[in-house]
Amino acid sequence: MHSRFPLRSRAARCGVCPAAILATVIVAAPARAQEAPAWPEPDGTLLLTQPFGRSEIALRLSRRVAGAIDGLTWNGVAFLADADPGDALQARVTLGPAPERRASEAGDGSGAQRLRSLRAGRSWAETVTRLRWGGPDGAPDIILHKRVGLGLPGLGNAVEVQTRFALAEPASAIRFEPLAAAVPADFTEAWRFDPATGALSRIDPAAGDRPQPVILALPEGSHAIGIWSPAPPEGDAAVPRAGFAIRSGPGATRLSCAFRVAQAAAGTHDFACYALVGSLADVRNALRSLTAPE
């Protein structure tokens, strides 16, 4: 199954096209196996920044986590936890249902050798990475082509994540997560956003995916992070729809935007997810803009 669809949202009307973006990622020449991609900073990091409100949003990509984002800050607050060595804003794949196996972009925090290429501009970065499986070896290779963009036209607080998962062989009961984030435990307030009304309602973090976007916020609402993905065209039942999850854990609360596929063919599978940051009001306004009727 090849999962590709145009954004039917305010983002699309602003000129955001995942097909074109992903084509750019694919044509980027990967580094040879013996070459290590060059990083702008001596410590093996890349910083992307975007002004927003009274501060700026800063994303830090790191060689340590194979090009995933291990730092996200705005207005003096960190939105990503570091409870585990592999904590990051990253992509993951889960095979199941039993025994469940997971591959991740960041792995265990020693991912420099899995990063095949890195390209970047002032507010975007493209990486090609081999995902790392947890547990015993022998799982099929999955190559991740990813583009991260900071800011959309009219939405400076959006972190755009376009992914292409390349499967070496077919897979059953697979869960693609283009965007998974470990958020500090201080973000205790969980919310659900209703695209039909633009309203927020409180929820309890629990296992399982929800069909509506979710938000985590500090108790006073000064800082929040939400996740969203555009819906596929109406009536296209063959294209998977995003599910959004909030799961509490030791030291961090896990956010994810995921797509479940019963039978995934060998080849490429494309998905788009967005993280929205700022105050709770900022995130709510961004979601209203992205889900507004055409």
C-alpha positions in Angstrom: 0.0 0.0 0.0 1.4 3.4 -1.0 -0.1 6.0 1.3 -0.1 9.5 -0.3 -2.7 12.2 -0.4 -2.8 15.9 -0.8 -3.4 18.1 2.2 -7.1 19.2 2.2 -6.7 21.9 4.8 -5.7 25.5 5.4 -2.1 24.3 5.1 -2.8 23.1 1.5 -4.2 26.5 0.6 -1.1 28.1 1.9 0.9 26.1 -0.6 2.1 23.2 1.6 2.3 20.0 -0.6 3.7 16.8 0.9 4.1 15.1 -2.4 6.5 17.8 -3.6 8.3 18.0 -0.4 8.8 14.3 -0.2 10.1 14.2 -3.7 12.8 16.6 -2.6 13.7 14.3 0.2 13.9 11.3 -2.1 16.1 12.9 -4.7 18.6 14.1 -2.1 21.7 12.0 -2.6 22.5 9.9 0.5 26.0 9.9 1.9 28.1 6.9 1.2 28.2 4.3 4.0 31.7 5.3 5.0 30.9 9.0 5.1 29.4 10.8 8.1 27.1 13.6 7.3 28.5 17.0 8.2 26.9 18.9 11.1 26.9 22.7 11.4 27.9 22.6 15.0 31.0 20.9 16.5 28.9 19.0 19.0 26.9 17.3 16.2 23.8 19.4 16.3 21.7 21.6 14.0 19.6 24.5 15.3 16.5 25.7 13.4 14.7 28.9 14.7 11.5 30.7 13.9 10.2 33.9 15.6 6.8 33.4 17.2 5.0 35.8 19.5 7.2 37.3 22.2 10.0 34.7 21.7 11.2 32.3 19.1 10.7 28.6 18.6 14.0 26.6 18.5 14.4 23.0 17.2 17.7 21.1 17.8 18.4 18.1 15.6 21.2 15.9 16.9 23.6 13.3 15.6 23.2 11.5 18.9 19.6 10.5 18.0 20.3 10.0 14.3 19.0 13.3 13.2 15.8 13.3 15.3 14.8 16.4 17.3 16.1 16.3 20.9 15.4 19.9 21.8 12.3 22.1 21.3 12.0 25.3 23.2 9.8 28.4 23.2 9.6 31.4 25.6 12.1 29.8 28.1 10.4 26.4 28.4 11.5 23.0 27.0 8.8 20.9 25.4 10.8 17.7 25.2 11.8 15.5 28.1 15.0 13.6 28.5 13.9 10.8 30.8 15.4 8.2 28.5 18.5 8.3 26.3 16.3 8.0 23.2 13.8 10.6 24.1 13.1 12.9 21.2 10.5 14.2 18.7 11.0 11.3 16.3 9.4 8.8 14.0 8.7 5.2 15.0 7.2 1.9 13.6 5.5 -0.8 15.6 4.8 -4.3 14.3 2.3 -6.4 16.1 0.0 -7.3 17.6 2.0 -10.0 19.4 4.9 -10.2 20.0 5.0 -6.4 19.5 8.3 -5.0 18.1 9.3 -1.4 17.7 11.8 0.5 15.5 12.6 4.1 16.2 14.5 6.9 14.7 16.4 7.9 17.9 17.0 4.4 19.1 18.9 4.3 22.4 20.7 7.6 21.9 23.7 6.2 20.0 22.4 6.7 16.5 25.2 8.5 14.6 26.0 5.5 12.4 22.4 5.1 11.2 22.1 8.6 9.8 22.8 8.4 6.0 22.3 12.0 4.9 21.6 15.4 6.2 20.5 18.6 4.3 19.3 21.8 5.9 18.3 25.4 5.4 17.4 28.2 7.8 14.1 26.7 8.9 14.1 23.1 7.4 16.1 19.9 7.5 16.0 16.7 5.6 17.4 13.4 6.8 17.6 9.8 5.7 18.0 7.3 8.5 17.9 3.6 9.1 15.5 2.9 12.0 16.8 1.0 15.0 14.9 -2.0 16.2 14.6 -2.7 19.9 15.3 -6.3 21.1 16.9 -9.0 19.1 18.3 -8.4 15.6 16.8 -9.9 12.5 13.9 -7.5 11.9 13.6 -6.0 8.3 15.3 -2.8 7.5 13.1 0.3 7.4 14.6 3.5 5.9 13.1 6.8 7.0 13.2 9.8 4.7 12.1 12.8 6.7 11.6 16.6 6.2 11.1 18.9 9.2 9.9 22.4 8.5 9.5 25.1 11.1 6.6 27.5 10.4 3.8 27.6 7.8 2.5 30.7 6.0 0.4 32.4 8.6 1.3 29.8 11.3 4.7 30.5 12.8 4.1 28.0 15.6 3.8 24.9 13.4 6.4 22.1 13.2 5.8 20.2 10.0 7.0 16.6 9.8 6.8 14.9 6.4 7.9 11.2 6.4 8.4 8.5 3.9 8.9 5.0 5.4 10.6 2.6 2.9 9.8 -1.1 3.8 12.2 -3.8 2.5 9.4 -6.4 2.7 5.6 -6.6 3.4 4.4 -6.2 7.0 1.2 -7.0 8.8 -0.5 -5.0 11.6 1.9 -2.1 11.3 1.6 1.2 13.1 3.5 4.1 11.5 4.3 7.0 13.8 5.6 10.0 11.8 5.6 12.1 15.0 6.2 10.8 18.6 7.3 13.0 21.4 8.2 12.6 25.0 6.9 15.7 26.8 8.0 16.7 30.3 5.7 15.5 33.2 5.1 19.2 34.1 2.7 19.3 31.2 -0.2 17.8 33.2 -3.3 19.2 31.4 -4.5 17.0 28.6 -7.1 18.3 26.1 -9.0 17.1 23.1 -9.7 19.5 20.2 -13.0 19.2 18.3 -12.5 20.3 14.7 -16.3 20.6 14.2 -16.8 23.2 16.9 -13.2 24.5 17.6 -13.8 23.7 21.3 -11.4 22.1 23.8 -12.4 19.5 26.4 -10.3 17.9 29.1 -9.3 14.3 28.8 -7.4 11.7 30.9 -4.2 10.3 29.4 -5.0 6.7 28.4 -3.8 4.0 26.1 -5.2 3.9 22.6 -5.6 6.3 19.7 -8.2 9.0 19.4 -9.5 10.4 16.1 -9.3 14.0 17.2 -6.2 16.1 17.8 -4.8 16.3 21.4 -2.9 18.9 23.4 -0.7 18.8 26.5 -0.3 22.0 28.5 1.1 23.4 31.7 -1.6 24.0 34.3 -1.7 27.7 33.8 -1.9 27.3 30.0 1.2 29.4 29.3 2.8 26.7 27.3 1.2 23.9 25.3 2.0 21.4 22.5 -0.6 19.8 20.2 -0.5 17.4 17.3 -2.6 17.2 14.2 -2.6 15.6 10.7 -4.7 16.5 7.7 -7.5 14.1 6.8 -7.5 12.2 3.5 -10.1 13.1 0.8 -13.7 12.3 1.8 -14.8 8.8 0.7 -11.2 7.5 0.3 -11.5 4.6 2.7 -8.3 3.0 1.5 -6.1 5.7 2.9 -5.4 5.4 6.6 -6.5 8.1 9.0 -4.4 9.5 11.8 -5.0 8.6 15.4 -3.7 10.7 18.3 -2.5 9.4 21.6 -1.5 10.7 25.0 0.1 8.1 27.4 1.6 8.8 30.8 4.9 7.3 31.8 7.8 7.7 34.2 9.3 11.1 33.8 7.4 12.0 30.7 4.1 11.9 28.9 4.1 10.5 25.4 2.3 12.1 22.5 2.0 10.5 19.1 0.4 10.9 15.7 0.0 7.4 14.2 -1.4 5.5 11.2 -2.4 1.8 11.5 -2.2 -0.4 8.4 -3.4 -4.0 8.4 -1.3 -5.1 5.4 1.6 -2.9 4.3 3.2 -3.7 1.0 7.0 -3.5 0.5 7.9 -0.1 -0.8 7.2 3.5 0.4 4.5 4.8 2.7 4.1 8.6 3.1 2.5 10.5 6.0 2.3 14.0 7.3 1.9 15.2 11.0 2.3 18.5 12.7 3.3 19.7 16.2 1.9 23.1 17.3 3.5 25.0 20.1 2.9 28.2 22.1 0.4 29.0 24.7 -2.8 26.9 25.0 -4.7 29.7 23.2 -2.0 29.8 20.4 -2.3 26.0 19.8 -6.1 26.2 19.8 -6.1 29.1 17.3 -3.7 27.2 15.1 -5.9 24.1 15.1 -8.9 26.2 14.3 -7.1 27.7 11.3 -5.9 24.3 10.0 -9.3 22.7 10.3 -11.4 25.6 9.1 -13.8 24.7 6.2 -12.6 25.7 2.7 
